[in-house]
Amino acid sequence: MAAVTLDFAWLLERLGEHEEASVLLKRGLQKKPTAVYAWNALAVAIAARARRKIDLEEALNVLLKAIELDPSRPELWSNAAAVSWSAEEHERAKEAITHGKLLASIQERPVAMSVSAIYDVIVGGLPGQIQLDL
């Protein structure tokens, strides 16, 4: 049942229902704490409704939990970079996106495009919008 809850919550997050998704993700993660995609979705939901730096720090802590579970996923590093950048922690953002870009290039995954775009904004100083990736 936890997997169904997490999948439904992930879908709600994709639809922009951040608050409801957060509640269901937290509930589902209590029963299935190794679901990396759910930790990532929870971080995205928290960051999407962040109003203060402490909210962004909470999102980053959730992402760090996901990274701890699976450090090989470039989208987690990319999201950690985006959240760090939003929290004005630019050095941390540069470190995270550099790591994410390296992983993406090694793995040749489709996520590499979004990682590269975020890398260009954070490290290259190019104008652009940073978005989190589910």
N, C-alpha and C positions, 0 to 999 in steps of 0.2 A: 504494500500500500504506500510505503514511503516513496518508492520510485514513481508512482502515478502522481502523487502530490508534487514531487519535485518537477516532473515533466510539465504538469499543468502550471505550476508557478513560473517555470522558465518561459512558457508560452505567454503568460500574462506579462512578464517583463518585456518580451519582444513586442507586445502590443502597447507598451507604455503605461501599464497599470502598476507603477512602482510600489505603491504602498501595500496593495493587496498581495503582490508578488513577494514582497519582503516578509510579510507575516507567514505565508505558506512555505517559503524557502527556509525560514528559521525553524518552523515546525518540522519540516521534512528532514532537515540536516541534523536534528536531534536524533532521529532514527537511523539516518544513513550519513554519518559524518565524513565518509570518504568520497562523496560525490563532488568531484572537482568542478564539474560544469555548474553545479548548484551554488558552490561558493563564489564562482565567478559571476553568476547571475545576481546573487545577493549583493556583491560589491557594486555591480552596475546599477542596481536598484537604489542602493544607498547613495551612490555618487550622483545619480540623476536627480535626487531630491535634496541634495546637500545645500544647506543655506549658510553653514559656518565651516570654518576650517576643521573643527572637531569632527564634523560629519565626514569630511574627506579623509581624515585620519582613520575613522572607523572603516570606511570603504577600503583604505589601503591595508589595514590590519586583516580584513577579510581576504583580500587578495594575497597577502603574505601567507595566510593559512592554505589557500589553494596552491600557491607556489611550493609550499612545504610538502604538500601531498604529491604534486607532479611538476617538478621544476623544468620539465622538457617542453612545456607548452608555450610557444611564443606569444600567444594572445594574452596570457596572464601577465607576462612581463610588459607587454604593450599597454595593457590596462593599468598596471602599476605605474608605468611612466606617465600616462595621461592623468591619473589621479594625483600623482606627485606634482606634475606640472601645474595642475589647477590649484593645488595647495601652496604654490609658489616655492616648492622644494626642487629647484631646477637641477641641482647636481644629482640628486637621487633619481630624478626623471631621466637624465642623460645616461646614468649607469644602467637603469632598467631597460631603456629602449635599445641601448647598444647590445645588451645581452639578448633581448628579444629578437633583434635583427639578425644576430649571429645564429641563433637557433633556427629562425625561419629560413635563412639561406642554406643551412646544413640540411634541413628537413625538406626543403622545396615544397612547402605547403601553401595552399591558396591564401592563407592568412598573411603571407609574406607581403602582399600589396598594402594592406592596412598598416602593418608594422613599418614598412619602408616609408609610407606617407607620414606617419607620426615621427619617425626618425628625422625626416627632412625638416619638419617644423621645429622639433626640440633641439636637435644637434646642428642642423644646417641653418637654422634661423629663417627658413622660408615661411612666408605667410600661409596660413591654412587653418583649418578647423580640426581639432582633435576630438575623435569620437571613440567611445568604448566599444569593444567587440565582444559579442556573446559567442 
